[in-house]
Amino acid sequence: MGGLQMVFTSLLMVFFIVALPQGIFPFIQRKYHQFERWVAVDS
């Protein structure tokens, strides 16, 4: 199980490096602000 966990963690890290080169926190912050604007426009 330990080897499988290491492979999964490595693949997850590679995915985030490729998909989100600026990092996960700016991505989350950007999505939060997009959601904020979406809610403000609809209400």
N, CA, C, O and CB atoms as a CASP TS submission, in Angstrom:
PFRMAT TS
TARGET T0000
AUTHOR 0000-0000-0000
METHOD Language model
MODEL 1
PARENT N/A
ATOM      1  N   MET     1       0.828  -1.199   0.000  1.00  0.00           N
ATOM      2  CA  MET     1       0.000   0.000   0.000  1.00  0.00           C
ATOM      3  C   MET     1       0.873   1.263   0.000  1.00  0.00           C
ATOM      4  O   MET     1       0.485   2.275  -0.585  1.00  0.00           O
ATOM      5  CB  MET     1      -0.942  -0.002   1.219  1.00  0.00           C
ATOM      6  N   GLY     2       2.022   1.218   0.635  1.00  0.00           N
ATOM      7  CA  GLY     2       2.890   2.385   0.695  1.00  0.00           C
ATOM      8  C   GLY     2       3.396   2.802  -0.674  1.00  0.00           C
ATOM      9  O   GLY     2       3.484   3.993  -0.972  1.00  0.00           O
ATOM     10  N   GLY     3       3.731   1.813  -1.516  1.00  0.00           N
ATOM     11  CA  GLY     3       4.208   2.111  -2.865  1.00  0.00           C
ATOM     12  C   GLY     3       3.129   2.748  -3.717  1.00  0.00           C
ATOM     13  O   GLY     3       3.393   3.676  -4.482  1.00  0.00           O
ATOM     14  N   LEU     4       1.914   2.243  -3.580  1.00  0.00           N
ATOM     15  CA  LEU     4       0.785   2.784  -4.341  1.00  0.00           C
ATOM     16  C   LEU     4       0.486   4.218  -3.899  1.00  0.00           C
ATOM     17  O   LEU     4       0.146   5.062  -4.729  1.00  0.00           O
ATOM     18  CB  LEU     4      -0.468   1.894  -4.162  1.00  0.00           C
ATOM     19  N   GLN     5       0.607   4.494  -2.620  1.00  0.00           N
ATOM     20  CA  GLN     5       0.377   5.848  -2.122  1.00  0.00           C
ATOM     21  C   GLN     5       1.424   6.803  -2.684  1.00  0.00           C
ATOM     22  O   GLN     5       1.100   7.938  -3.034  1.00  0.00           O
ATOM     23  CB  GLN     5       0.402   5.871  -0.581  1.00  0.00           C
ATOM     24  N   MET     6       2.668   6.358  -2.773  1.00  0.00           N
ATOM     25  CA  MET     6       3.731   7.207  -3.314  1.00  0.00           C
ATOM     26  C   MET     6       3.481   7.509  -4.791  1.00  0.00           C
ATOM     27  O   MET     6       3.685   8.639  -5.237  1.00  0.00           O
ATOM     28  CB  MET     6       5.106   6.533  -3.134  1.00  0.00           C
ATOM     29  N   VAL     7       3.044   6.512  -5.545  1.00  0.00           N
ATOM     30  CA  VAL     7       2.750   6.710  -6.968  1.00  0.00           C
ATOM     31  C   VAL     7       1.594   7.692  -7.126  1.00  0.00           C
ATOM     32  O   VAL     7       1.660   8.602  -7.953  1.00  0.00           O
ATOM     33  CB  VAL     7       2.412   5.360  -7.658  1.00  0.00           C
ATOM     34  N   PHE     8       0.547   7.516  -6.346  1.00  0.00           N
ATOM     35  CA  PHE     8      -0.616   8.403  -6.428  1.00  0.00           C
ATOM     36  C   PHE     8      -0.229   9.841  -6.079  1.00  0.00           C
ATOM     37  O   PHE     8      -0.621  10.778  -6.775  1.00  0.00           O
ATOM     38  CB  PHE     8      -1.734   7.913  -5.488  1.00  0.00           C
ATOM     39  N   THR     9       0.532  10.012  -5.012  1.00  0.00           N
ATOM     40  CA  THR     9       0.955  11.352  -4.607  1.00  0.00           C
ATOM     41  C   THR     9       1.824  12.002  -5.675  1.00  0.00           C
ATOM     42  O   THR     9       1.680  13.191  -5.957  1.00  0.00           O
ATOM     43  CB  THR     9       1.711  11.293  -3.281  1.00  0.00           C
ATOM     44  N   SER    10       2.722  11.228  -6.266  1.00  0.00           N
ATOM     45  CA  SER    10       3.595  11.759  -7.320  1.00  0.00           C
ATOM     46  C   SER    10       2.791  12.184  -8.543  1.00  0.00           C
ATOM     47  O   SER    10       3.030  13.253  -9.107  1.00  0.00           O
ATOM     48  CB  SER    10       4.643  10.715  -7.722  1.00  0.00           C
ATOM     49  N   LEU    11       1.852  11.362  -8.949  1.00  0.00           N
ATOM     50  CA  LEU    11       1.013  11.714 -10.094  1.00  0.00           C
ATOM     51  C   LEU    11       0.184  12.962  -9.814  1.00  0.00           C
ATOM     52  O   LEU    11      -0.001  13.802 -10.695  1.00  0.00           O
ATOM     53  CB  LEU    11       0.094  10.549 -10.457  1.00  0.00           C
ATOM     54  N   LEU    12      -0.307  13.080  -8.601  1.00  0.00           N
ATOM     55  CA  LEU    12      -1.079  14.260  -8.227  1.00  0.00           C
ATOM     56  C   LEU    12      -0.209  15.510  -8.275  1.00  0.00           C
ATOM     57  O   LEU    12      -0.646  16.552  -8.762  1.00  0.00           O
ATOM     58  CB  LEU    12      -1.682  14.085  -6.828  1.00  0.00           C
ATOM     59  N   MET    13       1.011  15.412  -7.775  1.00  0.00           N
ATOM     60  CA  MET    13       1.923  16.557  -7.807  1.00  0.00           C
ATOM     61  C   MET    13       2.270  16.946  -9.235  1.00  0.00           C
ATOM     62  O   MET    13       2.290  18.134  -9.557  1.00  0.00           O
ATOM     63  CB  MET    13       3.200  16.245  -7.026  1.00  0.00           C
ATOM     64  N   VAL    14       2.544  15.976 -10.099  1.00  0.00           N
ATOM     65  CA  VAL    14       2.858  16.261 -11.496  1.00  0.00           C
ATOM     66  C   VAL    14       1.662  16.922 -12.173  1.00  0.00           C
ATOM     67  O   VAL    14       1.827  17.866 -12.946  1.00  0.00           O
ATOM     68  CB  VAL    14       3.257  14.967 -12.243  1.00  0.00           C
ATOM     69  N   PHE    15       0.465  16.432 -11.885  1.00  0.00           N
ATOM     70  CA  PHE    15      -0.744  17.035 -12.460  1.00  0.00           C
ATOM     71  C   PHE    15      -0.854  18.503 -12.082  1.00  0.00           C
ATOM     72  O   PHE    15      -1.111  19.346 -12.941  1.00  0.00           O
ATOM     73  CB  PHE    15      -1.996  16.281 -11.996  1.00  0.00           C
ATOM     74  N   PHE    16      -0.662  18.818 -10.796  1.00  0.00           N
ATOM     75  CA  PHE    16      -0.778  20.209 -10.365  1.00  0.00           C
ATOM     76  C   PHE    16       0.323  21.072 -10.944  1.00  0.00           C
ATOM     77  O   PHE    16       0.086  22.242 -11.245  1.00  0.00           O
ATOM     78  CB  PHE    16      -0.754  20.295  -8.855  1.00  0.00           C
ATOM     79  N   ILE    17       1.521  20.532 -11.109  1.00  0.00           N
ATOM     80  CA  ILE    17       2.614  21.312 -11.689  1.00  0.00           C
ATOM     81  C   ILE    17       2.313  21.637 -13.151  1.00  0.00           C
ATOM     82  O   ILE    17       2.571  22.749 -13.611  1.00  0.00           O
ATOM     83  CB  ILE    17       3.952  20.547 -11.571  1.00  0.00           C
ATOM     84  N   VAL    18       1.772  20.672 -13.870  1.00  0.00           N
ATOM     85  CA  VAL    18       1.476  20.885 -15.291  1.00  0.00           C
ATOM     86  C   VAL    18       0.229  21.757 -15.461  1.00  0.00           C
ATOM     87  O   VAL    18       0.228  22.686 -16.269  1.00  0.00           O
ATOM     88  CB  VAL    18       1.282  19.531 -16.010  1.00  0.00           C
ATOM     89  N   ALA    19      -0.823  21.462 -14.707  1.00  0.00           N
ATOM     90  CA  ALA    19      -2.100  22.151 -14.899  1.00  0.00           C
ATOM     91  C   ALA    19      -2.118  23.539 -14.263  1.00  0.00           C
ATOM     92  O   ALA    19      -2.757  24.453 -14.783  1.00  0.00           O
ATOM     93  CB  ALA    19      -3.225  21.317 -14.326  1.00  0.00           C
ATOM     94  N   LEU    20      -1.426  23.696 -13.153  1.00  0.00           N
ATOM     95  CA  LEU    20      -1.467  24.961 -12.422  1.00  0.00           C
ATOM     96  C   LEU    20      -0.051  25.421 -12.099  1.00  0.00           C
ATOM     97  O   LEU    20       0.386  25.309 -10.954  1.00  0.00           O
ATOM     98  CB  LEU    20      -2.299  24.820 -11.124  1.00  0.00           C
ATOM     99  N   PRO    21       0.671  25.936 -13.086  1.00  0.00           N
ATOM    100  CA  PRO    21       2.063  26.308 -12.842  1.00  0.00           C
ATOM    101  C   PRO    21       2.228  27.441 -11.832  1.00  0.00           C
ATOM    102  O   PRO    21       3.285  27.551 -11.211  1.00  0.00           O
ATOM    103  CB  PRO    21       2.707  26.703 -14.132  1.00  0.00           C
ATOM    104  N   GLN    22       1.209  28.287 -11.653  1.00  0.00           N
ATOM    105  CA  GLN    22       1.324  29.370 -10.681  1.00  0.00           C
ATOM    106  C   GLN    22       0.938  28.915  -9.280  1.00  0.00           C
ATOM    107  O   GLN    22       1.089  29.676  -8.324  1.00  0.00           O
ATOM    108  CB  GLN    22       0.455  30.544 -11.100  1.00  0.00           C
ATOM    109  N   GLY    23       0.447  27.699  -9.143  1.00  0.00           N
ATOM    110  CA  GLY    23       0.133  27.155  -7.829  1.00  0.00           C
ATOM    111  C   GLY    23      -1.360  26.952  -7.621  1.00  0.00           C
ATOM    112  O   GLY    23      -2.183  27.451  -8.388  1.00  0.00           O
ATOM    113  N   ILE    24      -1.688  26.223  -6.588  1.00  0.00           N
ATOM    114  CA  ILE    24      -3.091  25.896  -6.318  1.00  0.00           C
ATOM    115  C   ILE    24      -3.824  27.046  -5.636  1.00  0.00           C
ATOM    116  O   ILE    24      -5.010  27.249  -5.893  1.00  0.00           O
ATOM    117  CB  ILE    24      -3.180  24.646  -5.452  1.00  0.00           C
ATOM    118  N   PHE    25      -3.143  27.809  -4.769  1.00  0.00           N
ATOM    119  CA  PHE    25      -3.838  28.865  -4.029  1.00  0.00           C
ATOM    120  C   PHE    25      -4.276  30.022  -4.918  1.00  0.00           C
ATOM    121  O   PHE    25      -5.401  30.491  -4.750  1.00  0.00           O
ATOM    122  CB  PHE    25      -2.949  29.388  -2.929  1.00  0.00           C
ATOM    123  N   PRO    26      -3.470  30.512  -5.847  1.00  0.00           N
ATOM    124  CA  PRO    26      -3.992  31.538  -6.766  1.00  0.00           C
ATOM    125  C   PRO    26      -5.163  31.025  -7.607  1.00  0.00           C
ATOM    126  O   PRO    26      -6.085  31.780  -7.919  1.00  0.00           O
ATOM    127  CB  PRO    26      -2.878  32.026  -7.688  1.00  0.00           C
ATOM    128  N   PHE    27      -5.124  29.749  -7.972  1.00  0.00           N
ATOM    129  CA  PHE    27      -6.224  29.151  -8.726  1.00  0.00           C
ATOM    130  C   PHE    27      -7.513  29.174  -7.908  1.00  0.00           C
ATOM    131  O   PHE    27      -8.567  29.561  -8.415  1.00  0.00           O
ATOM    132  CB  PHE    27      -5.877  27.708  -9.132  1.00  0.00           C
ATOM    133  N   ILE    28      -7.429  28.761  -6.649  1.00  0.00           N
ATOM    134  CA  ILE    28      -8.601  28.750  -5.778  1.00  0.00           C
ATOM    135  C   ILE    28      -9.111  30.171  -5.559  1.00  0.00           C
ATOM    136  O   ILE    28     -10.318  30.411  -5.575  1.00  0.00           O
ATOM    137  CB  ILE    28      -8.267  28.085  -4.427  1.00  0.00           C
ATOM    138  N   GLN    29      -8.193  31.108  -5.355  1.00  0.00           N
ATOM    139  CA  GLN    29      -8.583  32.493  -5.147  1.00  0.00           C
ATOM    140  C   GLN    29      -9.283  33.058  -6.383  1.00  0.00           C
ATOM    141  O   GLN    29     -10.282  33.767  -6.260  1.00  0.00           O
ATOM    142  CB  GLN    29      -7.360  33.341  -4.796  1.00  0.00           C
ATOM    143  N   ARG    30      -8.765  32.749  -7.570  1.00  0.00           N
ATOM    144  CA  ARG    30      -9.370  33.220  -8.815  1.00  0.00           C
ATOM    145  C   ARG    30     -10.773  32.632  -8.975  1.00  0.00           C
ATOM    146  O   ARG    30     -11.707  33.343  -9.345  1.00  0.00           O
ATOM    147  CB  ARG    30      -8.485  32.844 -10.027  1.00  0.00           C
ATOM    148  N   LYS    31     -10.921  31.333  -8.697  1.00  0.00           N
ATOM    149  CA  LYS    31     -12.236  30.697  -8.818  1.00  0.00           C
ATOM    150  C   LYS    31     -13.218  31.286  -7.809  1.00  0.00           C
ATOM    151  O   LYS    31     -14.398  31.449  -8.118  1.00  0.00           O
ATOM    152  CB  LYS    31     -12.121  29.176  -8.617  1.00  0.00           C
ATOM    153  N   TYR    32     -12.740  31.606  -6.609  1.00  0.00           N
ATOM    154  CA  TYR    32     -13.600  32.208  -5.591  1.00  0.00           C
ATOM    155  C   TYR    32     -14.116  33.567  -6.061  1.00  0.00           C
ATOM    156  O   TYR    32     -15.297  33.875  -5.898  1.00  0.00           O
ATOM    157  CB  TYR    32     -12.839  32.356  -4.259  1.00  0.00           C
ATOM    158  N   HIS    33     -13.232  34.378  -6.643  1.00  0.00           N
ATOM    159  CA  HIS    33     -13.648  35.694  -7.128  1.00  0.00           C
ATOM    160  C   HIS    33     -14.598  35.572  -8.322  1.00  0.00           C
ATOM    161  O   HIS    33     -15.513  36.381  -8.469  1.00  0.00           O
ATOM    162  CB  HIS    33     -12.422  36.529  -7.515  1.00  0.00           C
ATOM    163  N   GLN    34     -14.387  34.573  -9.168  1.00  0.00           N
ATOM    164  CA  GLN    34     -15.310  34.357 -10.275  1.00  0.00           C
ATOM    165  C   GLN    34     -16.691  33.977  -9.741  1.00  0.00           C
ATOM    166  O   GLN    34     -17.713  34.447 -10.240  1.00  0.00           O
ATOM    167  CB  GLN    34     -14.776  33.263 -11.224  1.00  0.00           C
ATOM    168  N   PHE    35     -16.705  33.124  -8.726  1.00  0.00           N
ATOM    169  CA  PHE    35     -17.977  32.713  -8.125  1.00  0.00           C
ATOM    170  C   PHE    35     -18.662  33.905  -7.455  1.00  0.00           C
ATOM    171  O   PHE    35     -19.881  34.051  -7.543  1.00  0.00           O
ATOM    172  CB  PHE    35     -17.752  31.578  -7.097  1.00  0.00           C
ATOM    173  N   GLU    36     -17.881  34.756  -6.788  1.00  0.00           N
ATOM    174  CA  GLU    36     -18.411  35.951  -6.144  1.00  0.00           C
ATOM    175  C   GLU    36     -19.104  36.854  -7.160  1.00  0.00           C
ATOM    176  O   GLU    36     -20.211  37.338  -6.921  1.00  0.00           O
ATOM    177  CB  GLU    36     -17.292  36.715  -5.433  1.00  0.00           C
ATOM    178  N   ARG    37     -18.440  37.078  -8.302  1.00  0.00           N
ATOM    179  CA  ARG    37     -19.035  37.915  -9.352  1.00  0.00           C
ATOM    180  C   ARG    37     -20.282  37.267  -9.910  1.00  0.00           C
ATOM    181  O   ARG    37     -21.267  37.956 -10.174  1.00  0.00           O
ATOM    182  CB  ARG    37     -18.030  38.172 -10.479  1.00  0.00           C
ATOM    183  N   TRP    38     -20.264  35.942 -10.099  1.00  0.00           N
ATOM    184  CA  TRP    38     -21.400  35.219 -10.657  1.00  0.00           C
ATOM    185  C   TRP    38     -22.603  35.344  -9.737  1.00  0.00           C
ATOM    186  O   TRP    38     -23.723  35.550 -10.204  1.00  0.00           O
ATOM    187  CB  TRP    38     -21.049  33.741 -10.881  1.00  0.00           C
ATOM    188  N   VAL    39     -22.382  35.223  -8.443  1.00  0.00           N
ATOM    189  CA  VAL    39     -23.480  35.349  -7.481  1.00  0.00           C
ATOM    190  C   VAL    39     -23.987  36.777  -7.430  1.00  0.00           C
ATOM    191  O   VAL    39     -25.196  36.993  -7.339  1.00  0.00           O
ATOM    192  CB  VAL    39     -23.033  34.901  -6.085  1.00  0.00           C
ATOM    193  N   ALA    40     -23.094  37.765  -7.486  1.00  0.00           N
ATOM    194  CA  ALA    40     -23.494  39.169  -7.431  1.00  0.00           C
ATOM    195  C   ALA    40     -24.318  39.563  -8.660  1.00  0.00           C
ATOM    196  O   ALA    40     -25.253  40.356  -8.547  1.00  0.00           O
ATOM    197  CB  ALA    40     -22.259  40.066  -7.317  1.00  0.00           C
ATOM    198  N   VAL    41     -23.981  39.020  -9.823  1.00  0.00           N
ATOM    199  CA  VAL    41     -24.714  39.356 -11.055  1.00  0.00           C
ATOM    200  C   VAL    41     -26.105  38.746 -11.028  1.00  0.00           C
ATOM    201  O   VAL    41     -27.067  39.384 -11.458  1.00  0.00           O
ATOM    202  CB  VAL    41     -23.945  38.865 -12.303  1.00  0.00           C
ATOM    203  N   ASP    42     -26.228  37.519 -10.528  1.00  0.00           N
ATOM    204  CA  ASP    42     -27.521  36.840 -10.536  1.00  0.00           C
ATOM    205  C   ASP    42     -28.481  37.346  -9.467  1.00  0.00           C
ATOM    206  O   ASP    42     -29.696  37.226  -9.625  1.00  0.00           O
ATOM    207  CB  ASP    42     -27.316  35.370 -10.358  1.00  0.00           C
ATOM    208  N   SER    43     -27.968  37.898  -8.403  1.00  0.00           N
ATOM    209  CA  SER    43     -28.883  38.290  -7.318  1.00  0.00           C
ATOM    210  C   SER    43     -29.336  39.728  -7.416  1.00  0.00           C
ATOM    211  O   SER    43     -30.105  40.192  -6.574  1.00  0.00           O
ATOM    212  CB  SER    43     -28.226  38.073  -5.986  1.00  0.00           C
TER
END
